[in-house]
Amino acid sequence: MANMCGVPKKGLRSLILLVVWEIWKERNRRIYDHKEMATSFLLTKIKEEVGLWVLAGAKCLREFAPHLV
């Protein structure tokens, strides 16, 4: 069960965690700061964050974002 359809389990979990964290921060920004980020900008921010995680050593995410490294 390490791979599900060729997708590494750890990488998928890390990606889900990252996406949920960014959505949570956007939720807080909307509720507490009364500011709204465009969806396209949020997606760009998530992609940038994936790249930063990979550069910081999250090797399991490298398969999801090979072009960012």
Summary of the structure (lengths in Angstrom):
residues: 69
radius of gyration: 13.6
end to end distance: 27.3
largest distance: 42.8
contacts: 162
relative contact order: 0.16
helix: 68%
strand: 6%
